[in-house]
């Protein structure tokens, strides 16, 4: 299993959190709120395609929507392989961050 990039990690966590409401626009809005800047649709769909190829995300069509001129909305879910990748990323982050004492950034390199 390959390590997740930070954006892949954020994307998987966002899909997990949005549950049955995880489709392009909602995912993009959720990530933009998290990172504090605009996350483009190009970046979103590029990362979603990458995660789909890795089998970390499953894509499935919803119903056609009149506001989308009959196009179906694509929904995303985190696969069992995606959950495994998230658990590995969480464990690595805990090791990295667990070694730091609270406020160590404030006292280091002054």
Residue, then its C-alpha position, 0 to 999 in steps of 0.5 A: x500500500x502506498x502512502x497517501x498524499x496530504x490531499x488524498x488523506x483530506x479527500x478520503x476523510x471528507x468523503x467519509x465524513x459526508x457519507x451518503x452526500x459525498x458528490x463533487x460539489x459537496x466534497x469540493x466545498x467541504x475541502x475548501x472550508x478545511x484548507x481555507x482556500x478554493x479547491x478547484x474542480x480540476x484538482x478535485x477530479x484529478x485526485x478522485x480519479x487517482x483514488x479510484x484507480x488505487x481502489x481507495x474510493x468507489x464511484x457510483x451514479x445517483x439519480x438524474x437531476x433536472x437542475x443538471x439537465x438530466x445528467x446523473x450525479x456521481x457519488x463517492x464512498x471510501x472502500x475498505x482499502x481506503x479505510x486501511x490507507x486512512x488507518x495507516x496514515x493516522x498511525x503515521x501522523x500519531x507517531x510524527x506528532x506524538x513525539x512533539x510536546x505541546x507548544x514546542x513550536x513556540x519555544x523552538x528556533x527563537 
